[in-house]
Structure formats: structure tokens, C-alpha cells
Amino acid sequence: MTNSTPCSKVRVRGKWLFLGGFVFSCFLFWWLQSILVRDVLRMADAVEDETIGISVLALACFIAGYFLSSSGRPKPRMPEHLLDACGNFAYKATLAIFIPSLLIAVQLLRTYMNFDYGSGGSIPRVDQAVLYIHLFFGFMYFGAADPEKQGTRRLWIATVVVTLPRLIIAIHGARFVLAQAVVPALLIAVARGWIHLSLKRFLQIAALAAAIIFVPALTRGDDLIGQDEIVHFFVQGSSLKLLQDNTDLSLDERCPPFFVSLTAKVIPWGVLGVCTIDSGGLKDMPATLARILTNNDPLSFHGTVAGSGTLYLLELYVTGGMIAVYAGSALFGFSCRLFVGWLNKRSLFSGIWAECLTRALVAPRGNLSYVYERIPSLLLATMLVILTVWALELLKREQVAPAAALARAFGG
């Protein structure tokens, strides 16, 4: 008699943690400003009720898509010995790149300390490459780790090594630099059962989230003491007005921003000379929605330190109207549920899905394409690592076999 239990009945660890985090992000980036302005400051809210209603319905579509059945055939698994070898390779690479990453982080902190927050410029591309490669190998190791077989010592070392450089940068830089290391590690730990959620754990996670939000702000001198200061701090966070103010946005025959953002990491638009825009002093940059909005309103930098900010609801709206907003939100939720489910398995690709989920948590204040843009390049990079380790393992066996044969021949 065959087992006919549907895959949708299988317990997916971490699904409630991610969903709760996403709903909180929507509350923080979409609705908290209106609540503070209307109920605390007793002022007229620039965000209209209709716009808030659209965002609520979009979140409902996201949740509906998130809980759609995602049953399917089990994915083939990599041989354990190769998975162990790749995990060991990733761990050694993480340690090897730690010192360069740490030196870069210290230098960036020294640079940012001489400027007001947001005016120190972006991280140089070479430094970004080193920091990101470090993160890539760190999360590849997390995905391949097996504490029951290997112990937890390496996990703790890797966690500190991956997090420390980004913690240093976040002292006077962007919070997401730190969140990009902490959140994927937390999602993997919960999905793999290394951390069991309880009230105590939930409070600890909430405290960690508060630290990521407030501590960098305090270290760079933001005034958060007092009711008025706290209200002012959060009032700057809403992005719904971007949707409200740009429903009639003219793209001037530009390429669809969603398509451009989604492919910017794999298609050299600047080299091709199409779908580009000059923005922030840079020439022939991919014409993403954020750059279009910033160029349209160059004096408005209240959304992010680098421009007006953006909103994935608006990105969907300019792609296909309200139908795209609601259908796209449902598909977004469905894909996030798939990623959470894939995290439950030991895999070298877990870091990719964890990073996608981390980016999804900031999507209420960013591009939806930002969630998926790195998947093709990261899949290719992971496959190259697997092939490299596999080739090294074959080479090692070829070297060991003759030595063993000689030992047997002269051993007796």
C-alpha cells in the first residue's frame, strides 16, 4: 500500500517565522507612518485610505499565495560524501576570506565616520565583491552543515566570521548590510531545526530585530530619546505615497522596469546601449524603477540614502495595472513559500533561497525583482563550486589509489 500523504501536509519549519516577519515589514514600511500621523501627531495623513486599502488587499493576496499547495516530486539529493566535501570547502573558503573582509569593514567604518549618514558614498565595487563572496561561501557552508555529524563548533565559528565584518560596517552604515548576514543564518537555523521556536526564542528574535533597527541609528548619532524623536524616526519610513503619487507615471517609452531589474545581473544593458538611464552621476545604468523615480524627483531623497526609494507594488502596477499588483503579490507569496520549504533540506543551495527570503522582507520598500535578480548567477556559481570540488575529489582518489597499491605490494 503506497503512502498517499500529500506534500502540503508535511510540516514546514520556519513558515510562520518568515510570514510574521513579512507582515511586520508591511506594517513598518506601509502603515506605521499613517498610524503615527493620524493617532499620535493628530495631523492630516498624506497617504489616502484608498492607497492603504490597496496595500492591505495586496498583502492578503500574498498570504493567499503563500498558503497555496506546493506539492511536487521530491528533488534529487546530492551524494552525502560530495555534500560533505563541498561544505568543508566552503567552510575553509569562508575562513580564508574573513581577514580581507574584516580589513575592508574597518576601512569602510573609518571612512563613514568622517561623513554624515548617507553622504559617505556607496561601498566600492571591489570591496562589495570581496564581502559578497565571503557571504556566499558562508551560507553555502550553513546549507551543507550537519551538526549531528559534525558538531556545532564550526557553525558558531562560521556565524561569527560571517557576521563580524558586516556588524562593523553597520555601526555607521546601512542596516541591511548586517541584516543580510543575520537573517539568512536565522532562517536556515530555524528551517533545519537547529533553533526551536518558543516564546523565549521569539522574544530573543524580536530583540535582535530591534537591535538591527535601532543600534546603528544610535551609533551614527540619530536622536531617538523621547516620544517626538521616536515618532519622527518612524514617520520617515513609509513608501506607500510613492504608489499614490505615481499611478500616472510615464515611462517615456522605456523598457518595463520590472524586466530590467530582474535581468540587470545577467544582461549587460549598458554595453547593449538599451534600457539604460543616467542617474546619480553614473552613465548608462539599468533603467530600474528606483532610478526613474529619483530622476523624476532629484530633490527627494527621503526614501533611501541614495534616492527616492521604490515600492514593489508600484513596480507591478507600471507593469500591468492593478491586476498585476494582486496577481503578482500572490505569485510572490507562492515563491516565498517554496523557498522556505527548500530551506528545510540540507543543500548547498540553501543560502540562495535564504538570501531571496531576506530580500523579500525588505520588498515592501524595494523592488520585487531585487528578490530574484541574483538567482541565475548564484546557481551558476554554486554549480562551478560543486564541479571544482568533484574534480578535486577525483584527483585525490587517483593519487591515493597508486599509493595504496604500492603499500599493499611492499607491506607484506
C-alpha positions in Angstrom: 0.0 0.0 0.0 1.5 3.3 -1.1 1.8 6.4 1.0 -0.6 9.0 -0.4 0.0 11.7 2.2 0.2 15.0 0.2 3.3 17.0 0.5 1.3 20.0 1.7 0.7 18.1 4.9 4.4 17.9 5.6 5.5 20.3 8.4 7.5 23.2 7.0 9.7 24.7 9.7 10.1 28.4 9.6 7.0 29.2 7.6 5.3 31.2 10.4 8.6 33.0 11.3 9.0 34.3 7.7 5.3 35.2 7.3 5.3 37.0 10.6 8.4 38.9 9.5 6.9 39.9 6.2 3.7 41.1 7.8 5.8 43.2 10.2 7.7 44.7 7.3 4.5 45.7 5.7 3.3 47.3 8.9 6.6 49.1 9.4 7.1 50.4 5.8 3.4 50.8 4.8 1.1 51.6 7.7 3.1 52.7 10.8 3.6 56.2 9.4 -0.2 56.7 8.9 -0.9 55.4 12.4 1.6 57.8 14.0 0.5 60.8 11.9 -3.2 60.2 12.4 -3.4 58.9 16.0 -0.3 60.4 17.7 0.5 63.6 15.9 -3.2 64.3 15.0 -2.3 65.6 11.6 -3.6 65.1 8.1 -2.2 62.0 6.5 -0.7 62.3 3.1 -1.5 58.7 2.4 -5.1 58.2 1.4 -7.4 55.4 2.6 -7.7 54.0 -0.9 -4.0 53.5 -1.1 -3.9 51.8 2.3 -6.7 49.6 1.1 -4.8 48.6 -2.0 -1.8 47.6 0.2 -4.0 45.6 2.6 -5.5 43.7 -0.3 -2.1 43.1 -1.8 -0.9 41.6 1.5 -4.0 39.4 1.5 -3.1 38.1 -2.0 0.5 37.5 -0.8 -0.8 35.4 2.1 -3.2 33.5 -0.1 -0.4 32.6 -2.5 1.9 31.7 0.4 -0.5 29.1 1.6 -1.2 27.5 -1.8 -0.3 23.9 -2.0 3.3 23.4 -3.2 3.3 19.7 -3.5 5.6 18.0 -6.1 8.1 15.3 -6.6 11.0 15.2 -4.1 14.1 16.8 -5.6 17.1 14.6 -6.2 19.7 14.8 -3.5 23.5 15.1 -3.8 25.6 12.2 -2.6 26.5 12.7 1.1 30.2 12.4 0.5 30.2 15.2 -2.1 27.9 17.3 0.1 30.4 16.9 2.9 33.3 17.8 0.7 31.6 20.9 -0.7 30.6 22.0 2.8 34.2 21.6 4.0 35.5 23.5 1.0 33.0 26.4 1.7 34.0 26.5 5.4 37.7 26.8 4.5 36.9 29.5 1.9 34.8 31.4 4.5 37.8 31.4 6.9 40.2 32.4 4.2 38.2 35.4 3.0 37.5 36.6 6.6 40.7 38.6 7.1 40.3 40.6 3.8 36.6 41.2 4.6 37.5 42.4 8.1 40.1 44.8 6.8 37.6 46.2 4.3 35.0 46.6 7.0 37.3 48.5 9.3 38.4 50.8 6.4 34.8 51.5 5.5 33.9 52.3 9.1 36.8 54.7 9.2 35.6 56.4 6.0 32.0 56.6 7.1 32.8 58.1 10.5 34.1 61.2 8.6 30.7 61.8 7.0 27.1 62.2 8.0 25.0 59.1 7.5 24.3 58.5 3.8 26.8 61.0 2.4 29.9 58.8 2.5 29.1 57.2 -0.8 28.4 53.5 -1.7 30.8 50.6 -1.0 33.3 50.4 -3.8 32.6 47.5 -6.2 35.8 45.6 -5.5 35.0 45.7 -1.7 31.5 44.6 -2.4 32.8 41.7 -4.4 35.0 40.5 -1.6 32.3 40.9 1.0 29.7 39.2 -1.1 31.9 36.2 -2.0 32.6 35.9 1.7 28.9 35.8 2.4 28.3 33.4 -0.5 30.7 30.7 0.9 29.5 31.3 4.4 25.9 30.5 3.5 26.9 27.6 1.3 28.5 26.1 4.4 25.4 26.7 6.5 23.3 24.9 3.9 25.7 21.9 3.9 26.3 21.8 7.6 25.2 18.7 9.6 25.6 19.5 13.4 24.6 16.0 14.4 27.5 14.5 12.4 30.0 17.4 12.6 29.2 19.2 15.9 28.3 22.8 16.4 31.7 24.3 16.8 32.2 25.1 13.1 28.7 26.6 13.0 29.4 29.0 15.7 32.8 30.0 14.2 31.2 30.5 10.8 28.4 32.6 12.3 30.9 35.0 14.0 33.2 35.1 10.9 30.3 35.9 8.5 28.6 38.4 10.8 31.5 40.4 12.3 32.6 42.4 9.2 29.1 43.4 8.4 28.4 44.4 12.0 31.4 46.7 11.8 30.1 48.3 8.6 26.6 48.7 10.0 27.9 50.8 13.0 27.8 53.8 10.8 26.4 52.4 7.6 23.2 50.8 6.2 21.3 48.3 8.5 20.7 45.9 5.7 24.4 45.1 5.4 24.1 43.5 8.8 20.7 42.0 8.2 22.0 40.4 5.0 24.2 38.2 7.2 22.0 37.7 10.3 18.6 37.0 8.7 19.6 34.2 6.3 21.5 32.4 9.0 18.5 32.6 11.3 16.1 31.4 8.6 18.3 28.4 7.9 18.8 27.6 11.6 15.0 27.6 12.2 14.2 25.7 9.0 16.7 23.0 9.7 15.5 22.6 13.3 18.7 23.9 14.9 16.6 26.6 16.7 13.2 25.6 18.0 10.8 28.5 18.2 9.3 29.2 21.6 8.1 32.3 23.4 11.6 32.8 24.7 13.1 32.4 21.3 10.5 34.7 19.8 11.4 37.4 22.3 15.1 36.9 21.5 14.5 37.2 17.8 12.3 40.4 18.4 15.2 41.8 20.5 17.6 41.1 17.7 15.4 42.8 15.1 15.1 45.8 17.4 18.8 45.9 17.8 19.3 45.9 14.0 16.8 48.7 13.6 17.9 51.0 16.5 21.6 50.3 17.3 23.1 51.5 14.0 20.8 54.6 14.2 22.1 55.4 17.7 25.8 54.8 16.8 25.5 57.3 13.9 24.0 60.0 16.2 20.3 59.8 15.5 18.2 61.3 18.3 15.7 58.6 19.4 15.2 59.7 23.0 11.6 60.9 23.6 8.2 60.4 22.0 8.6 63.1 19.4 12.0 61.7 18.3 10.7 58.2 18.0 7.7 59.3 16.0 9.9 61.3 13.7 12.2 58.3 13.2 9.4 56.0 12.1 7.4 58.7 10.1 10.3 58.7 7.6 9.7 55.0 6.8 6.5 54.8 4.7 6.7 54.1 1.0 3.0 53.9 0.1 3.0 57.5 -1.1 5.2 56.5 -3.9 2.4 54.3 -5.2 -0.2 57.1 -4.7 1.9 59.7 -6.4 3.0 57.7 -9.4 -0.1 55.8 -10.7 0.1 58.0 -13.8 3.9 57.5 -14.1 5.1 57.9 -17.7 7.9 55.7 -18.6 8.7 57.7 -21.8 8.8 54.6 -23.9 11.4 53.0 -21.6 11.7 49.2 -21.1 9.5 47.8 -18.4 11.4 48.5 -15.1 10.5 45.1 -13.6 12.0 43.3 -16.5 15.1 45.5 -16.5 15.7 45.0 -12.7 15.1 41.2 -13.0 17.7 40.8 -15.7 20.3 43.5 -14.7 22.7 41.0 -13.2 22.7 38.7 -16.3 22.2 41.1 -19.3 24.7 43.9 -19.8 22.2 46.6 -20.7 24.9 49.3 -20.5 27.0 47.6 -23.1 24.0 47.0 -25.3 23.0 50.6 -25.0 19.3 50.0 -24.4 17.1 50.1 -21.3 19.5 52.5 -19.6 19.4 55.7 -17.7 21.9 58.2 -16.4 21.5 58.6 -12.6 23.5 59.7 -9.7 26.4 60.8 -11.8 26.7 57.4 -13.4 26.1 56.8 -17.1 24.2 54.0 -18.9 22.8 52.4 -15.7 19.9 49.8 -16.0 16.7 51.8 -16.0 15.2 50.5 -12.8 12.1 52.0 -11.3 14.2 53.4 -8.4 16.4 55.3 -10.8 13.5 56.6 -12.8 11.7 57.9 -9.7 14.9 59.5 -8.4 15.5 61.3 -11.7 11.9 62.5 -11.8 12.3 64.0 -8.3 16.0 64.6 -7.7 15.5 66.6 -4.6 13.5 63.9 -2.8 15.9 61.5 -1.0 13.6 60.7 1.9 13.1 57.1 0.9 16.7 55.9 1.0 20.1 57.4 1.4 20.7 57.0 -2.4 17.4 58.2 -3.9 13.7 58.4 -3.6 13.3 54.7 -2.9 10.8 52.5 -4.6 7.9 50.1 -3.9 7.3 46.7 -5.4 3.5 47.4 -5.7 4.3 50.3 -7.9 6.8 48.2 -9.9 3.9 45.7 -10.5 1.4 48.5 -11.3 3.5 50.1 -14.1 4.0 46.6 -15.5 0.3 45.6 -15.7 -2.0 47.8 -13.6 -4.0 46.6 -10.6 -4.3 43.0 -11.9 -0.5 42.8 -11.9 -0.4 44.2 -8.4 -2.7 41.5 -6.9 -1.7 38.5 -9.1 2.0 39.4 -8.7 1.6 39.6 -5.0 0.0 36.1 -4.9 2.9 34.7 -7.1 5.4 36.5 -4.8 3.9 34.8 -1.8 3.9 31.4 -3.5 7.5 31.6 -4.4 8.5 32.6 -0.9 6.7 29.5 0.5 8.7 27.4 -2.0 11.9 29.0 -0.7 11.0 28.3 2.9 10.2 24.7 2.1 13.5 24.2 0.3 15.4 25.5 3.3 14.2 22.5 5.4 16.6 20.2 3.4 20.3 20.1 3.7 21.5 21.6 0.5 24.3 23.7 -1.0 21.7 26.0 -2.5 20.0 26.9 0.8 22.0 30.2 1.1 20.4 31.3 -2.2 16.9 30.7 -1.0 17.6 32.3 2.4 19.0 35.4 0.7 15.9 35.6 -1.5 13.7 35.5 1.6 15.8 38.2 3.3 15.4 40.4 0.3 11.7 39.6 0.3 11.4 41.1 3.8 12.5 44.5 2.5 10.4 44.3 -0.6 7.7 46.5 0.9 10.2 49.3 0.5 12.1 48.0 -2.6 11.9 46.3 -6.0 10.3 42.9 -6.3 12.9 42.0 -8.8 15.5 42.6 -6.1 14.3 39.3 -4.6 15.1 37.2 -7.6 17.8 39.0 -9.6 20.8 37.1 -8.2 19.4 33.6 -8.6 20.8 32.8 -12.1 24.4 33.9 -11.2 24.3 32.3 -7.8 23.1 28.9 -9.2 25.9 29.1 -11.8 28.5 29.9 -9.1 27.3 27.1 -6.9 27.4 24.6 -9.7 31.0 25.7 -10.5 32.0 25.1 -6.9 30.4 21.6 -7.0 32.3 20.8 -10.2 35.6 22.1 -8.7 35.2 20.0 -5.5 34.2 17.0 -7.5 37.2 17.3 -9.7 39.5 17.7 -6.7 38.0 14.6 -5.1 38.6 12.6 -8.3 42.2 13.8 -8.4 42.7 12.9 -4.8 41.4 9.4 -5.4 43.7 8.9 -8.4 46.7 10.0 -6.3 45.6 7.8 -3.3 45.0 4.6 -5.3 48.6 4.1 -6.6 50.0 4.9 -3.2 47.7 2.3 -1.6 48.6 -0.3 -4.2 52.3 0.3 -3.5 51.7 0.0 0.2 50.0 -3.4 -0.3 52.7 -4.6 -2.6 55.6 -3.8 -0.2 53.7 -4.1 3.1 53.9 -7.9 3.5 
